Amino acid sequence: MKILAFDTSSSTCLVGLLDTARGLDDQMIVSTNPSPMQHGQFILSMIEQVLGQASLTLQELDAIAFGCGPGAFTGIRIACAVAQGLGFVTNCRVIPISSLALFAQSAHLSEQSDRYLVMTDAHMGAVYYGAYAVNSAGLVELVGVEKMSQPNQIVVSETQDYCGVGDGFSKYGDLLRERLGQSLRSVSGLFVPKIEAMLLLARAKYNRQQWIAPQDAMPIYLR
């Protein structure tokens, strides 16, 4: 299994490659570029770089995973366009990955929680948010639906202890702590997702055959 993954929904452009066909240990090759507002300039060269390191071509890929949002409008449009273009050229399966799920899985690489509440800044006084639970395989699964809301109107289950993740907590920390009360057990210091987490989610989706055609690679917009 060879999966290329990339995300342009945050301030850092992320590209990674998973190759499970080279022995017992999965090979992951990653590339990051903290270049806000410049993802479109770097993503193709970063993809070329990781493929070169793995001695692979686009035609040898089994799937292409991309961050579909929610997130910065321009960023997620870049990822969708690249996924569509590469998918058409290679006739490759395409796997959309929620940007909020990516944050939750990224946090779980270093945190010990079994529940994550992801909140990212949606600007104009709002946040994107979603609650996630960790399954028996160590992968996050969405609980309910992802939403967009003002911080003082967020509704989550009060019976759960969440680890908060995302830049929404740095921007609206006091307001969110007051709103969430005892539901918020801790807050992660992670504000940039990890491409390794995206590759884990993409592999699970690939194994479940949860892919789409390139023309269906569309961004998630929450309002």
MONOR-V759533 format. One record per residue. N is the residue number from 1. OMEGA is omega in radians with two decimals (999 if undefined). Layout:
((N/OMEGA) (N/OMEGA))
This chain:
((1/-3.14) (2/-3.08) (3/3.00) (4/-3.14) (5/3.07) (6/3.13) (7/3.14) (8/-3.06) (9/-3.12) (10/-3.12) (11/-3.11) (12/3.09) (13/-3.05) (14/3.06) (15/3.13) (16/3.14) (17/3.05) (18/3.12) (19/-3.13) (20/-3.01) (21/-3.05) (22/3.11) (23/-3.04) (24/-3.09) (25/3.08) (26/3.10) (27/3.06) (28/3.06) (29/-3.05) (30/3.06) (31/3.13) (32/3.12) (33/3.14) (34/-3.04) (35/-3.13) (36/3.09) (37/-3.13) (38/-3.08) (39/-3.12) (40/-3.13) (41/-2.97) (42/-2.93) (43/-3.11) (44/3.11) (45/3.09) (46/3.07) (47/3.11) (48/-3.13) (49/-3.08) (50/3.07) (51/3.11) (52/3.12) (53/-3.14) (54/-3.09) (55/3.13) (56/3.01) (57/3.10) (58/-3.09) (59/-3.14) (60/-3.12) (61/3.03) (62/-3.13) (63/3.07) (64/3.13) (65/-3.12) (66/3.07) (67/-3.01) (68/-3.13) (69/0.09) (70/-3.13) (71/-3.13) (72/-3.04) (73/-3.10) (74/-3.10) (75/-3.09) (76/3.06) (77/3.10) (78/-3.12) (79/3.13) (80/-3.12) (81/3.13) (82/3.12) (83/3.11) (84/-3.09) (85/-3.14) (86/3.12) (87/3.11) (88/-3.09) (89/-3.04) (90/-3.03) (91/-3.02) (92/3.04) (93/-3.12) (94/-3.07) (95/3.08) (96/3.11) (97/3.10) (98/3.11) (99/3.10) (100/3.07) (101/3.11) (102/3.09) (103/-3.12) (104/3.14) (105/3.10) (106/3.12) (107/-3.08) (108/3.07) (109/-3.11) (110/3.14) (111/-3.11) (112/-3.12) (113/3.01) (114/3.08) (115/3.14) (116/3.05) (117/-3.07) (118/3.07) (119/3.10) (120/-3.07) (121/3.09) (122/-3.12) (123/-3.11) (124/3.05) (125/-3.10) (126/3.07) (127/2.88) (128/3.13) (129/3.10) (130/3.11) (131/-3.08) (132/3.05) (133/-3.14) (134/-3.13) (135/-3.06) (136/3.12) (137/-3.14) (138/3.13) (139/-3.10) (140/3.08) (141/-3.11) (142/3.04) (143/-3.07) (144/-3.11) (145/3.02) (146/-3.05) (147/2.95) (148/-3.06) (149/2.93) (150/-3.06) (151/-3.10) (152/3.12) (153/-3.12) (154/3.13) (155/3.06) (156/3.11) (157/-3.12) (158/-3.12) (159/-3.08) (160/3.03) (161/-3.05) (162/2.88) (163/-3.12) (164/-3.11) (165/3.01) (166/-3.07) (167/3.03) (168/-3.14) (169/3.08) (170/-3.11) (171/-3.06) (172/-3.00) (173/-3.08) (174/-3.14) (175/-3.13) (176/3.11) (177/3.11) (178/-3.11) (179/-3.02) (180/3.10) (181/-3.07) (182/3.08) (183/-3.12) (184/-3.10) (185/-3.09) (186/3.09) (187/3.11) (188/3.07) (189/-3.11) (190/3.11) (191/3.06) (192/-3.13) (193/-3.11) (194/-3.10) (195/3.08) (196/3.11) (197/3.13) (198/3.12) (199/3.09) (200/3.12) (201/-3.14) (202/3.12) (203/3.13) (204/3.11) (205/3.12) (206/-3.14) (207/3.10) (208/-3.14) (209/3.13) (210/3.11) (211/-3.13) (212/3.05) (213/-3.11) (214/-3.09) (215/3.14) (216/3.12) (217/-3.06) (218/3.13) (219/3.01) (220/3.06) (221/3.07) (222/-3.14) (223/999))
